[in-house]
Amino acid sequence: MGKVHAKAEFDHALYCQVAKSGLCSFMHWEESRKPASAFVKADKSRGLVEPERHVFRRGLKGTLGNEDMLLRVA
C-alpha cells in the first residue's frame, strides 16, 4: 500500500459551477467566457453540469500541500 505525503507535485485543473457569477473570484478561480453549453455536452453529464451556468477553473501546479479542497454551497 502507498504512502500519503504532506506535500506532492501537482499539475491539475479543478472545475466547478456556482449559482452566481463572481462568487469564486476571491478564491483565484477563472470564469469561463460563455456558459457551459458552449463547450460541454451537458446532456451527457447526468445532471452534473448545468448548461446555462458558467464554469470556473483553478489550476494547481508545483509542489503543494497534499490536502482536499472543499467548496461550500453558499
CHARMM internal coordinates of N, CA and C (Angstrom, degrees):
IC EDIT
DIST 1 N 1 CA 1.4429
DIST 1 CA 1 C 1.5288
ANGL 1 N 1 CA 1 C 108.93
DIST 1 C 2 N 1.3425
ANGL 1 CA 1 C 2 N 117.09
DIHE 1 N 1 CA 1 C 2 N 142.49
DIST 2 N 2 CA 1.4534
ANGL 1 C 2 N 2 CA 121.99
DIHE 1 CA 1 C 2 N 2 CA -177.03
DIST 2 CA 2 C 1.5162
ANGL 2 N 2 CA 2 C 113.51
DIHE 1 C 2 N 2 CA 2 C -77.33
DIST 2 C 3 N 1.3288
ANGL 2 CA 2 C 3 N 114.84
DIHE 2 N 2 CA 2 C 3 N 170.88
DIST 3 N 3 CA 1.4605
ANGL 2 C 3 N 3 CA 121.57
DIHE 2 CA 2 C 3 N 3 CA 178.99
DIST 3 CA 3 C 1.5185
ANGL 3 N 3 CA 3 C 109.64
DIHE 2 C 3 N 3 CA 3 C -105.43
DIST 3 C 4 N 1.3143
ANGL 3 CA 3 C 4 N 116.70
DIHE 3 N 3 CA 3 C 4 N 151.41
DIST 4 N 4 CA 1.4547
ANGL 3 C 4 N 4 CA 122.71
DIHE 3 CA 3 C 4 N 4 CA 173.67
DIST 4 CA 4 C 1.5257
ANGL 4 N 4 CA 4 C 106.97
DIHE 3 C 4 N 4 CA 4 C -104.88
DIST 4 C 5 N 1.3189
ANGL 4 CA 4 C 5 N 116.81
DIHE 4 N 4 CA 4 C 5 N 118.67
DIST 5 N 5 CA 1.4578
ANGL 4 C 5 N 5 CA 122.37
DIHE 4 CA 4 C 5 N 5 CA -177.85
DIST 5 CA 5 C 1.5250
ANGL 5 N 5 CA 5 C 110.21
DIHE 4 C 5 N 5 CA 5 C -95.90
DIST 5 C 6 N 1.3206
ANGL 5 CA 5 C 6 N 117.22
DIHE 5 N 5 CA 5 C 6 N 154.09
DIST 6 N 6 CA 1.4647
ANGL 5 C 6 N 6 CA 122.71
DIHE 5 CA 5 C 6 N 6 CA -179.63
DIST 6 CA 6 C 1.5283
ANGL 6 N 6 CA 6 C 111.44
DIHE 5 C 6 N 6 CA 6 C -63.72
DIST 6 C 7 N 1.3237
ANGL 6 CA 6 C 7 N 117.13
DIHE 6 N 6 CA 6 C 7 N -32.86
DIST 7 N 7 CA 1.4715
ANGL 6 C 7 N 7 CA 122.13
DIHE 6 CA 6 C 7 N 7 CA 177.88
DIST 7 CA 7 C 1.5120
ANGL 7 N 7 CA 7 C 108.48
DIHE 6 C 7 N 7 CA 7 C -127.97
DIST 7 C 8 N 1.3401
ANGL 7 CA 7 C 8 N 115.13
DIHE 7 N 7 CA 7 C 8 N 152.73
DIST 8 N 8 CA 1.4574
ANGL 7 C 8 N 8 CA 120.57
DIHE 7 CA 7 C 8 N 8 CA 179.48
DIST 8 CA 8 C 1.5261
ANGL 8 N 8 CA 8 C 109.13
DIHE 7 C 8 N 8 CA 8 C -148.36
DIST 8 C 9 N 1.3133
ANGL 8 CA 8 C 9 N 116.07
DIHE 8 N 8 CA 8 C 9 N 161.47
DIST 9 N 9 CA 1.4630
ANGL 8 C 9 N 9 CA 122.40
DIHE 8 CA 8 C 9 N 9 CA 177.80
DIST 9 CA 9 C 1.5270
ANGL 9 N 9 CA 9 C 108.52
DIHE 8 C 9 N 9 CA 9 C -86.37
DIST 9 C 10 N 1.3391
ANGL 9 CA 9 C 10 N 116.47
DIHE 9 N 9 CA 9 C 10 N 126.15
DIST 10 N 10 CA 1.4604
ANGL 9 C 10 N 10 CA 121.90
DIHE 9 CA 9 C 10 N 10 CA -177.47
DIST 10 CA 10 C 1.5184
ANGL 10 N 10 CA 10 C 111.61
DIHE 9 C 10 N 10 CA 10 C -119.15
DIST 10 C 11 N 1.3085
ANGL 10 CA 10 C 11 N 116.06
DIHE 10 N 10 CA 10 C 11 N 144.31
DIST 11 N 11 CA 1.4667
ANGL 10 C 11 N 11 CA 124.98
DIHE 10 CA 10 C 11 N 11 CA 168.47
DIST 11 CA 11 C 1.5276
ANGL 11 N 11 CA 11 C 105.54
DIHE 10 C 11 N 11 CA 11 C -148.98
DIST 11 C 12 N 1.3347
ANGL 11 CA 11 C 12 N 115.33
DIHE 11 N 11 CA 11 C 12 N 70.85
DIST 12 N 12 CA 1.4624
ANGL 11 C 12 N 12 CA 122.44
DIHE 11 CA 11 C 12 N 12 CA -172.54
DIST 12 CA 12 C 1.5242
ANGL 12 N 12 CA 12 C 110.47
DIHE 11 C 12 N 12 CA 12 C -127.24
DIST 12 C 13 N 1.3233
ANGL 12 CA 12 C 13 N 115.38
DIHE 12 N 12 CA 12 C 13 N 164.42
DIST 13 N 13 CA 1.4602
ANGL 12 C 13 N 13 CA 122.46
DIHE 12 CA 12 C 13 N 13 CA 169.65
DIST 13 CA 13 C 1.5264
ANGL 13 N 13 CA 13 C 107.09
DIHE 12 C 13 N 13 CA 13 C -129.40
DIST 13 C 14 N 1.3239
ANGL 13 CA 13 C 14 N 115.91
DIHE 13 N 13 CA 13 C 14 N 133.76
DIST 14 N 14 CA 1.4534
ANGL 13 C 14 N 14 CA 122.10
DIHE 13 CA 13 C 14 N 14 CA 175.92
DIST 14 CA 14 C 1.5258
ANGL 14 N 14 CA 14 C 108.06
DIHE 13 C 14 N 14 CA 14 C -105.94
DIST 14 C 15 N 1.3152
ANGL 14 CA 14 C 15 N 117.01
DIHE 14 N 14 CA 14 C 15 N 146.05
DIST 15 N 15 CA 1.4606
ANGL 14 C 15 N 15 CA 122.00
DIHE 14 CA 14 C 15 N 15 CA -179.27
DIST 15 CA 15 C 1.5224
ANGL 15 N 15 CA 15 C 109.23
DIHE 14 C 15 N 15 CA 15 C -129.76
DIST 15 C 16 N 1.3548
ANGL 15 CA 15 C 16 N 115.90
DIHE 15 N 15 CA 15 C 16 N 146.23
DIST 16 N 16 CA 1.4558
ANGL 15 C 16 N 16 CA 120.41
DIHE 15 CA 15 C 16 N 16 CA 174.99
DIST 16 CA 16 C 1.5186
ANGL 16 N 16 CA 16 C 109.42
DIHE 15 C 16 N 16 CA 16 C -153.87
DIST 16 C 17 N 1.3130
ANGL 16 CA 16 C 17 N 115.07
DIHE 16 N 16 CA 16 C 17 N 167.99
DIST 17 N 17 CA 1.4619
ANGL 16 C 17 N 17 CA 122.43
DIHE 16 CA 16 C 17 N 17 CA 172.13
DIST 17 CA 17 C 1.5159
ANGL 17 N 17 CA 17 C 107.25
DIHE 16 C 17 N 17 CA 17 C -129.35
DIST 17 C 18 N 1.3362
ANGL 17 CA 17 C 18 N 115.55
DIHE 17 N 17 CA 17 C 18 N 146.53
DIST 18 N 18 CA 1.4647
ANGL 17 C 18 N 18 CA 121.15
DIHE 17 CA 17 C 18 N 18 CA 177.15
DIST 18 CA 18 C 1.5224
ANGL 18 N 18 CA 18 C 108.50
DIHE 17 C 18 N 18 CA 18 C -131.18
DIST 18 C 19 N 1.3343
ANGL 18 CA 18 C 19 N 116.23
DIHE 18 N 18 CA 18 C 19 N 162.06
DIST 19 N 19 CA 1.4642
ANGL 18 C 19 N 19 CA 121.13
DIHE 18 CA 18 C 19 N 19 CA -175.84
DIST 19 CA 19 C 1.5253
ANGL 19 N 19 CA 19 C 112.95
DIHE 18 C 19 N 19 CA 19 C -65.95
DIST 19 C 20 N 1.3354
ANGL 19 CA 19 C 20 N 118.14
DIHE 19 N 19 CA 19 C 20 N -34.64
DIST 20 N 20 CA 1.4607
ANGL 19 C 20 N 20 CA 121.17
DIHE 19 CA 19 C 20 N 20 CA -177.56
DIST 20 CA 20 C 1.5152
ANGL 20 N 20 CA 20 C 110.13
DIHE 19 C 20 N 20 CA 20 C -128.98
DIST 20 C 21 N 1.3311
ANGL 20 CA 20 C 21 N 116.53
DIHE 20 N 20 CA 20 C 21 N 138.28
DIST 21 N 21 CA 1.4627
ANGL 20 C 21 N 21 CA 120.91
DIHE 20 CA 20 C 21 N 21 CA 176.89
DIST 21 CA 21 C 1.5237
ANGL 21 N 21 CA 21 C 109.71
DIHE 20 C 21 N 21 CA 21 C -63.73
DIST 21 C 22 N 1.3088
ANGL 21 CA 21 C 22 N 116.11
DIHE 21 N 21 CA 21 C 22 N 150.47
DIST 22 N 22 CA 1.4544
ANGL 21 C 22 N 22 CA 122.00
DIHE 21 CA 21 C 22 N 22 CA 177.48
DIST 22 CA 22 C 1.5193
ANGL 22 N 22 CA 22 C 114.06
DIHE 21 C 22 N 22 CA 22 C 93.43
DIST 22 C 23 N 1.3313
ANGL 22 CA 22 C 23 N 118.75
DIHE 22 N 22 CA 22 C 23 N -15.59
DIST 23 N 23 CA 1.4550
ANGL 22 C 23 N 23 CA 120.33
DIHE 22 CA 22 C 23 N 23 CA -177.11
DIST 23 CA 23 C 1.5153
ANGL 23 N 23 CA 23 C 113.11
DIHE 22 C 23 N 23 CA 23 C -69.70
DIST 23 C 24 N 1.3251
ANGL 23 CA 23 C 24 N 118.02
DIHE 23 N 23 CA 23 C 24 N -24.47
DIST 24 N 24 CA 1.4647
ANGL 23 C 24 N 24 CA 120.31
DIHE 23 CA 23 C 24 N 24 CA -177.95
DIST 24 CA 24 C 1.5199
ANGL 24 N 24 CA 24 C 112.66
DIHE 23 C 24 N 24 CA 24 C -96.96
DIST 24 C 25 N 1.3289
ANGL 24 CA 24 C 25 N 119.09
DIHE 24 N 24 CA 24 C 25 N -4.27
DIST 25 N 25 CA 1.4621
ANGL 24 C 25 N 25 CA 120.52
DIHE 24 CA 24 C 25 N 25 CA -173.41
DIST 25 CA 25 C 1.5236
ANGL 25 N 25 CA 25 C 112.74
DIHE 24 C 25 N 25 CA 25 C -61.07
DIST 25 C 26 N 1.3038
ANGL 25 CA 25 C 26 N 118.76
DIHE 25 N 25 CA 25 C 26 N -33.96
DIST 26 N 26 CA 1.4622
ANGL 25 C 26 N 26 CA 120.88
DIHE 25 CA 25 C 26 N 26 CA -178.63
DIST 26 CA 26 C 1.5236
ANGL 26 N 26 CA 26 C 112.49
DIHE 25 C 26 N 26 CA 26 C -73.63
DIST 26 C 27 N 1.3214
ANGL 26 CA 26 C 27 N 117.32
DIHE 26 N 26 CA 26 C 27 N -11.55
DIST 27 N 27 CA 1.4620
ANGL 26 C 27 N 27 CA 120.93
DIHE 26 CA 26 C 27 N 27 CA -178.22
DIST 27 CA 27 C 1.5277
ANGL 27 N 27 CA 27 C 111.82
DIHE 26 C 27 N 27 CA 27 C -104.25
DIST 27 C 28 N 1.3180
ANGL 27 CA 27 C 28 N 118.34
DIHE 27 N 27 CA 27 C 28 N 15.52
DIST 28 N 28 CA 1.4587
ANGL 27 C 28 N 28 CA 123.10
DIHE 27 CA 27 C 28 N 28 CA 177.39
DIST 28 CA 28 C 1.5322
ANGL 28 N 28 CA 28 C 112.68
DIHE 27 C 28 N 28 CA 28 C 67.71
DIST 28 C 29 N 1.3079
ANGL 28 CA 28 C 29 N 116.72
DIHE 28 N 28 CA 28 C 29 N 37.00
DIST 29 N 29 CA 1.4580
ANGL 28 C 29 N 29 CA 121.25
DIHE 28 CA 28 C 29 N 29 CA 175.96
DIST 29 CA 29 C 1.5245
ANGL 29 N 29 CA 29 C 108.00
DIHE 28 C 29 N 29 CA 29 C -100.37
DIST 29 C 30 N 1.3228
ANGL 29 CA 29 C 30 N 116.56
DIHE 29 N 29 CA 29 C 30 N 141.65
DIST 30 N 30 CA 1.4638
ANGL 29 C 30 N 30 CA 122.72
DIHE 29 CA 29 C 30 N 30 CA 178.90
DIST 30 CA 30 C 1.5289
ANGL 30 N 30 CA 30 C 108.85
DIHE 29 C 30 N 30 CA 30 C -96.98
DIST 30 C 31 N 1.3401
ANGL 30 CA 30 C 31 N 116.64
DIHE 30 N 30 CA 30 C 31 N 126.47
DIST 31 N 31 CA 1.4651
ANGL 30 C 31 N 31 CA 121.51
DIHE 30 CA 30 C 31 N 31 CA -178.45
DIST 31 CA 31 C 1.5297
ANGL 31 N 31 CA 31 C 110.56
DIHE 30 C 31 N 31 CA 31 C -87.89
DIST 31 C 32 N 1.3218
ANGL 31 CA 31 C 32 N 116.37
DIHE 31 N 31 CA 31 C 32 N 138.55
DIST 32 N 32 CA 1.4645
ANGL 31 C 32 N 32 CA 120.53
DIHE 31 CA 31 C 32 N 32 CA 177.09
DIST 32 CA 32 C 1.5280
ANGL 32 N 32 CA 32 C 109.42
DIHE 31 C 32 N 32 CA 32 C -65.68
DIST 32 C 33 N 1.3089
ANGL 32 CA 32 C 33 N 116.41
DIHE 32 N 32 CA 32 C 33 N 152.34
DIST 33 N 33 CA 1.4646
ANGL 32 C 33 N 33 CA 120.88
DIHE 32 CA 32 C 33 N 33 CA -179.68
DIST 33 CA 33 C 1.5166
ANGL 33 N 33 CA 33 C 112.14
DIHE 32 C 33 N 33 CA 33 C -75.55
DIST 33 C 34 N 1.3247
ANGL 33 CA 33 C 34 N 116.10
DIHE 33 N 33 CA 33 C 34 N -25.08
DIST 34 N 34 CA 1.4589
ANGL 33 C 34 N 34 CA 121.62
DIHE 33 CA 33 C 34 N 34 CA -177.53
DIST 34 CA 34 C 1.5213
ANGL 34 N 34 CA 34 C 109.36
DIHE 33 C 34 N 34 CA 34 C -129.61
DIST 34 C 35 N 1.3343
ANGL 34 CA 34 C 35 N 116.92
DIHE 34 N 34 CA 34 C 35 N 164.10
DIST 35 N 35 CA 1.4677
ANGL 34 C 35 N 35 CA 119.19
DIHE 34 CA 34 C 35 N 35 CA 175.59
DIST 35 CA 35 C 1.5254
ANGL 35 N 35 CA 35 C 111.51
DIHE 34 C 35 N 35 CA 35 C -64.02
DIST 35 C 36 N 1.3090
ANGL 35 CA 35 C 36 N 116.21
DIHE 35 N 35 CA 35 C 36 N 161.14
DIST 36 N 36 CA 1.4662
ANGL 35 C 36 N 36 CA 122.18
DIHE 35 CA 35 C 36 N 36 CA -176.84
DIST 36 CA 36 C 1.5288
ANGL 36 N 36 CA 36 C 112.63
DIHE 35 C 36 N 36 CA 36 C -54.37
DIST 36 C 37 N 1.3253
ANGL 36 CA 36 C 37 N 117.91
DIHE 36 N 36 CA 36 C 37 N -33.94
DIST 37 N 37 CA 1.4700
ANGL 36 C 37 N 37 CA 120.88
DIHE 36 CA 36 C 37 N 37 CA -177.50
DIST 37 CA 37 C 1.5287
ANGL 37 N 37 CA 37 C 112.99
DIHE 36 C 37 N 37 CA 37 C -59.77
DIST 37 C 38 N 1.3304
ANGL 37 CA 37 C 38 N 117.91
DIHE 37 N 37 CA 37 C 38 N -18.13
DIST 38 N 38 CA 1.4611
ANGL 37 C 38 N 38 CA 121.70
DIHE 37 CA 37 C 38 N 38 CA 179.67
DIST 38 CA 38 C 1.5242
ANGL 38 N 38 CA 38 C 112.36
DIHE 37 C 38 N 38 CA 38 C -75.25
DIST 38 C 39 N 1.3509
ANGL 38 CA 38 C 39 N 118.09
DIHE 38 N 38 CA 38 C 39 N -19.86
DIST 39 N 39 CA 1.4647
ANGL 38 C 39 N 39 CA 119.20
DIHE 38 CA 38 C 39 N 39 CA -175.53
DIST 39 CA 39 C 1.5299
ANGL 39 N 39 CA 39 C 114.56
DIHE 38 C 39 N 39 CA 39 C -143.99
DIST 39 C 40 N 1.3302
ANGL 39 CA 39 C 40 N 118.06
DIHE 39 N 39 CA 39 C 40 N 1.96
DIST 40 N 40 CA 1.4650
ANGL 39 C 40 N 40 CA 121.91
DIHE 39 CA 39 C 40 N 40 CA -179.87
DIST 40 CA 40 C 1.5291
ANGL 40 N 40 CA 40 C 108.91
DIHE 39 C 40 N 40 CA 40 C -127.45
DIST 40 C 41 N 1.3151
ANGL 40 CA 40 C 41 N 116.60
DIHE 40 N 40 CA 40 C 41 N 140.57
DIST 41 N 41 CA 1.4658
ANGL 40 C 41 N 41 CA 121.03
DIHE 40 CA 40 C 41 N 41 CA 173.72
DIST 41 CA 41 C 1.5235
ANGL 41 N 41 CA 41 C 107.02
DIHE 40 C 41 N 41 CA 41 C -84.79
DIST 41 C 42 N 1.3297
ANGL 41 CA 41 C 42 N 115.83
DIHE 41 N 41 CA 41 C 42 N 80.07
DIST 42 N 42 CA 1.4620
ANGL 41 C 42 N 42 CA 121.74
DIHE 41 CA 41 C 42 N 42 CA -174.12
DIST 42 CA 42 C 1.5218
ANGL 42 N 42 CA 42 C 112.26
DIHE 41 C 42 N 42 CA 42 C -59.22
DIST 42 C 43 N 1.3264
ANGL 42 CA 42 C 43 N 117.52
DIHE 42 N 42 CA 42 C 43 N -30.79
DIST 43 N 43 CA 1.4646
ANGL 42 C 43 N 43 CA 119.90
DIHE 42 CA 42 C 43 N 43 CA 179.67
DIST 43 CA 43 C 1.5267
ANGL 43 N 43 CA 43 C 112.09
DIHE 42 C 43 N 43 CA 43 C -65.68
DIST 43 C 44 N 1.3142
ANGL 43 CA 43 C 44 N 117.10
DIHE 43 N 43 CA 43 C 44 N -19.64
DIST 44 N 44 CA 1.4686
ANGL 43 C 44 N 44 CA 121.97
DIHE 43 CA 43 C 44 N 44 CA 178.00
DIST 44 CA 44 C 1.5311
ANGL 44 N 44 CA 44 C 112.29
DIHE 43 C 44 N 44 CA 44 C -88.77
DIST 44 C 45 N 1.3417
ANGL 44 CA 44 C 45 N 117.87
DIHE 44 N 44 CA 44 C 45 N -5.60
DIST 45 N 45 CA 1.4683
ANGL 44 C 45 N 45 CA 121.63
DIHE 44 CA 44 C 45 N 45 CA -173.77
DIST 45 CA 45 C 1.5277
ANGL 45 N 45 CA 45 C 114.05
DIHE 44 C 45 N 45 CA 45 C -89.30
DIST 45 C 46 N 1.3165
ANGL 45 CA 45 C 46 N 117.39
DIHE 45 N 45 CA 45 C 46 N 0.38
DIST 46 N 46 CA 1.4760
ANGL 45 C 46 N 46 CA 122.13
DIHE 45 CA 45 C 46 N 46 CA -179.96
DIST 46 CA 46 C 1.5328
ANGL 46 N 46 CA 46 C 112.18
DIHE 45 C 46 N 46 CA 46 C 55.02
DIST 46 C 47 N 1.3426
ANGL 46 CA 46 C 47 N 115.20
DIHE 46 N 46 CA 46 C 47 N 39.58
DIST 47 N 47 CA 1.4566
ANGL 46 C 47 N 47 CA 120.66
DIHE 46 CA 46 C 47 N 47 CA 176.92
DIST 47 CA 47 C 1.5137
ANGL 47 N 47 CA 47 C 115.66
DIHE 46 C 47 N 47 CA 47 C 86.83
DIST 47 C 48 N 1.3214
ANGL 47 CA 47 C 48 N 117.71
DIHE 47 N 47 CA 47 C 48 N -0.85
DIST 48 N 48 CA 1.4599
ANGL 47 C 48 N 48 CA 120.85
DIHE 47 CA 47 C 48 N 48 CA -178.93
DIST 48 CA 48 C 1.5298
ANGL 48 N 48 CA 48 C 111.81
DIHE 47 C 48 N 48 CA 48 C -72.50
DIST 48 C 49 N 1.3418
ANGL 48 CA 48 C 49 N 117.26
DIHE 48 N 48 CA 48 C 49 N -35.72
DIST 49 N 49 CA 1.4659
ANGL 48 C 49 N 49 CA 122.17
DIHE 48 CA 48 C 49 N 49 CA -178.80
DIST 49 CA 49 C 1.5217
ANGL 49 N 49 CA 49 C 109.13
DIHE 48 C 49 N 49 CA 49 C -107.41
DIST 49 C 50 N 1.3311
ANGL 49 CA 49 C 50 N 116.53
DIHE 49 N 49 CA 49 C 50 N 129.68
DIST 50 N 50 CA 1.4626
ANGL 49 C 50 N 50 CA 121.89
DIHE 49 CA 49 C 50 N 50 CA 175.74
DIST 50 CA 50 C 1.5238
ANGL 50 N 50 CA 50 C 107.70
DIHE 49 C 50 N 50 CA 50 C -93.96
DIST 50 C 51 N 1.3331
ANGL 50 CA 50 C 51 N 117.87
DIHE 50 N 50 CA 50 C 51 N 111.90
DIST 51 N 51 CA 1.4640
ANGL 50 C 51 N 51 CA 121.31
DIHE 50 CA 50 C 51 N 51 CA -170.39
DIST 51 CA 51 C 1.5232
ANGL 51 N 51 CA 51 C 115.34
DIHE 50 C 51 N 51 CA 51 C -61.08
DIST 51 C 52 N 1.3349
ANGL 51 CA 51 C 52 N 118.76
DIHE 51 N 51 CA 51 C 52 N -28.88
DIST 52 N 52 CA 1.4618
ANGL 51 C 52 N 52 CA 120.87
DIHE 51 CA 51 C 52 N 52 CA -176.71
DIST 52 CA 52 C 1.5281
ANGL 52 N 52 CA 52 C 112.85
DIHE 51 C 52 N 52 CA 52 C -85.13
DIST 52 C 53 N 1.2990
ANGL 52 CA 52 C 53 N 118.28
DIHE 52 N 52 CA 52 C 53 N -9.14
DIST 53 N 53 CA 1.4716
ANGL 52 C 53 N 53 CA 121.16
DIHE 52 CA 52 C 53 N 53 CA -178.92
DIST 53 CA 53 C 1.5244
ANGL 53 N 53 CA 53 C 111.69
DIHE 52 C 53 N 53 CA 53 C -97.02
DIST 53 C 54 N 1.3077
ANGL 53 CA 53 C 54 N 114.96
DIHE 53 N 53 CA 53 C 54 N 154.03
DIST 54 N 54 CA 1.4626
ANGL 53 C 54 N 54 CA 120.82
DIHE 53 CA 53 C 54 N 54 CA 175.51
DIST 54 CA 54 C 1.5255
ANGL 54 N 54 CA 54 C 109.57
DIHE 53 C 54 N 54 CA 54 C -75.49
DIST 54 C 55 N 1.3240
ANGL 54 CA 54 C 55 N 115.23
DIHE 54 N 54 CA 54 C 55 N 162.22
DIST 55 N 55 CA 1.4571
ANGL 54 C 55 N 55 CA 122.69
DIHE 54 CA 54 C 55 N 55 CA 178.91
DIST 55 CA 55 C 1.5270
ANGL 55 N 55 CA 55 C 107.87
DIHE 54 C 55 N 55 CA 55 C -111.91
DIST 55 C 56 N 1.3139
ANGL 55 CA 55 C 56 N 116.80
DIHE 55 N 55 CA 55 C 56 N 141.33
DIST 56 N 56 CA 1.4582
ANGL 55 C 56 N 56 CA 122.09
DIHE 55 CA 55 C 56 N 56 CA 177.93
DIST 56 CA 56 C 1.5159
ANGL 56 N 56 CA 56 C 109.12
DIHE 55 C 56 N 56 CA 56 C -113.42
DIST 56 C 57 N 1.3418
ANGL 56 CA 56 C 57 N 115.53
DIHE 56 N 56 CA 56 C 57 N 140.91
DIST 57 N 57 CA 1.4623
ANGL 56 C 57 N 57 CA 121.11
DIHE 56 CA 56 C 57 N 57 CA -177.74
DIST 57 CA 57 C 1.5282
ANGL 57 N 57 CA 57 C 109.09
DIHE 56 C 57 N 57 CA 57 C -128.04
DIST 57 C 58 N 1.3181
ANGL 57 CA 57 C 58 N 113.88
DIHE 57 N 57 CA 57 C 58 N 142.01
DIST 58 N 58 CA 1.4672
ANGL 57 C 58 N 58 CA 120.03
DIHE 57 CA 57 C 58 N 58 CA 174.70
DIST 58 CA 58 C 1.5179
ANGL 58 N 58 CA 58 C 108.15
DIHE 57 C 58 N 58 CA 58 C -135.75
DIST 58 C 59 N 1.3120
ANGL 58 CA 58 C 59 N 116.21
DIHE 58 N 58 CA 58 C 59 N 124.04
DIST 59 N 59 CA 1.4548
ANGL 58 C 59 N 59 CA 121.19
DIHE 58 CA 58 C 59 N 59 CA 178.88
DIST 59 CA 59 C 1.5139
ANGL 59 N 59 CA 59 C 111.13
DIHE 58 C 59 N 59 CA 59 C -87.16
DIST 59 C 60 N 1.3150
ANGL 59 CA 59 C 60 N 115.55
DIHE 59 N 59 CA 59 C 60 N 143.11
DIST 60 N 60 CA 1.4656
ANGL 59 C 60 N 60 CA 122.51
DIHE 59 CA 59 C 60 N 60 CA 174.62
DIST 60 CA 60 C 1.5201
ANGL 60 N 60 CA 60 C 106.82
DIHE 59 C 60 N 60 CA 60 C -125.11
DIST 60 C 61 N 1.3188
ANGL 60 CA 60 C 61 N 116.44
DIHE 60 N 60 CA 60 C 61 N 113.80
DIST 61 N 61 CA 1.4634
ANGL 60 C 61 N 61 CA 119.85
DIHE 60 CA 60 C 61 N 61 CA -177.50
DIST 61 CA 61 C 1.5168
ANGL 61 N 61 CA 61 C 109.70
DIHE 60 C 61 N 61 CA 61 C -139.64
DIST 61 C 62 N 1.3197
ANGL 61 CA 61 C 62 N 115.42
DIHE 61 N 61 CA 61 C 62 N 136.73
DIST 62 N 62 CA 1.4495
ANGL 61 C 62 N 62 CA 120.90
DIHE 61 CA 61 C 62 N 62 CA 177.93
DIST 62 CA 62 C 1.5218
ANGL 62 N 62 CA 62 C 111.86
DIHE 61 C 62 N 62 CA 62 C 108.88
DIST 62 C 63 N 1.3175
ANGL 62 CA 62 C 63 N 115.79
DIHE 62 N 62 CA 62 C 63 N -170.76
DIST 63 N 63 CA 1.4564
ANGL 62 C 63 N 63 CA 121.39
DIHE 62 CA 62 C 63 N 63 CA 178.31
DIST 63 CA 63 C 1.5209
ANGL 63 N 63 CA 63 C 107.84
DIHE 62 C 63 N 63 CA 63 C -84.71
DIST 63 C 64 N 1.3292
ANGL 63 CA 63 C 64 N 115.38
DIHE 63 N 63 CA 63 C 64 N 114.99
DIST 64 N 64 CA 1.4609
ANGL 63 C 64 N 64 CA 121.35
DIHE 63 CA 63 C 64 N 64 CA -174.84
DIST 64 CA 64 C 1.5211
ANGL 64 N 64 CA 64 C 110.02
DIHE 63 C 64 N 64 CA 64 C -131.90
DIST 64 C 65 N 1.3364
ANGL 64 CA 64 C 65 N 115.39
DIHE 64 N 64 CA 64 C 65 N 165.91
DIST 65 N 65 CA 1.4503
ANGL 64 C 65 N 65 CA 120.15
DIHE 64 CA 64 C 65 N 65 CA 174.60
DIST 65 CA 65 C 1.5282
ANGL 65 N 65 CA 65 C 109.74
DIHE 64 C 65 N 65 CA 65 C -60.63
DIST 65 C 66 N 1.3022
ANGL 65 CA 65 C 66 N 116.19
DIHE 65 N 65 CA 65 C 66 N 134.02
DIST 66 N 66 CA 1.4664
ANGL 65 C 66 N 66 CA 122.41
DIHE 65 CA 65 C 66 N 66 CA -178.09
DIST 66 CA 66 C 1.5156
ANGL 66 N 66 CA 66 C 108.33
DIHE 65 C 66 N 66 CA 66 C -87.73
DIST 66 C 67 N 1.3445
ANGL 66 CA 66 C 67 N 115.90
DIHE 66 N 66 CA 66 C 67 N 81.64
DIST 67 N 67 CA 1.4643
ANGL 66 C 67 N 67 CA 120.96
DIHE 66 CA 66 C 67 N 67 CA -174.83
DIST 67 CA 67 C 1.5145
ANGL 67 N 67 CA 67 C 110.86
DIHE 66 C 67 N 67 CA 67 C -141.65
DIST 67 C 68 N 1.3097
ANGL 67 CA 67 C 68 N 116.56
DIHE 67 N 67 CA 67 C 68 N 159.20
DIST 68 N 68 CA 1.4567
ANGL 67 C 68 N 68 CA 121.88
DIHE 67 CA 67 C 68 N 68 CA 178.42
DIST 68 CA 68 C 1.5094
ANGL 68 N 68 CA 68 C 109.89
DIHE 67 C 68 N 68 CA 68 C -72.84
DIST 68 C 69 N 1.3343
ANGL 68 CA 68 C 69 N 115.87
DIHE 68 N 68 CA 68 C 69 N 150.96
DIST 69 N 69 CA 1.4531
ANGL 68 C 69 N 69 CA 121.81
DIHE 68 CA 68 C 69 N 69 CA 172.81
DIST 69 CA 69 C 1.5241
ANGL 69 N 69 CA 69 C 106.83
DIHE 68 C 69 N 69 CA 69 C -116.72
DIST 69 C 70 N 1.3174
ANGL 69 CA 69 C 70 N 116.13
DIHE 69 N 69 CA 69 C 70 N 118.21
DIST 70 N 70 CA 1.4543
ANGL 69 C 70 N 70 CA 121.27
DIHE 69 CA 69 C 70 N 70 CA -179.56
DIST 70 CA 70 C 1.5223
ANGL 70 N 70 CA 70 C 109.66
DIHE 69 C 70 N 70 CA 70 C -109.78
DIST 70 C 71 N 1.3225
ANGL 70 CA 70 C 71 N 116.28
DIHE 70 N 70 CA 70 C 71 N 136.30
DIST 71 N 71 CA 1.4610
ANGL 70 C 71 N 71 CA 121.69
DIHE 70 CA 70 C 71 N 71 CA 175.65
DIST 71 CA 71 C 1.5106
ANGL 71 N 71 CA 71 C 107.67
DIHE 70 C 71 N 71 CA 71 C -110.80
DIST 71 C 72 N 1.3116
ANGL 71 CA 71 C 72 N 115.75
DIHE 71 N 71 CA 71 C 72 N 127.68
DIST 72 N 72 CA 1.4517
ANGL 71 C 72 N 72 CA 121.29
DIHE 71 CA 71 C 72 N 72 CA -177.97
DIST 72 CA 72 C 1.5239
ANGL 72 N 72 CA 72 C 109.52
DIHE 71 C 72 N 72 CA 72 C -91.30
DIST 72 C 73 N 1.3039
ANGL 72 CA 72 C 73 N 117.46
DIHE 72 N 72 CA 72 C 73 N 139.90
DIST 73 N 73 CA 1.4576
ANGL 72 C 73 N 73 CA 122.07
DIHE 72 CA 72 C 73 N 73 CA 175.35
DIST 73 CA 73 C 1.5172
ANGL 73 N 73 CA 73 C 107.75
DIHE 72 C 73 N 73 CA 73 C -78.63
DIST 73 C 74 N 1.3376
ANGL 73 CA 73 C 74 N 114.96
DIHE 73 N 73 CA 73 C 74 N 123.75
DIST 74 N 74 CA 1.4764
ANGL 73 C 74 N 74 CA 119.89
DIHE 73 CA 73 C 74 N 74 CA -178.07
DIST 74 CA 74 C 1.5145
ANGL 74 N 74 CA 74 C 111.09
DIHE 73 C 74 N 74 CA 74 C -83.88
END
COOR INIT
IC SEED 1 N 1 CA 1 C
IC BUILD
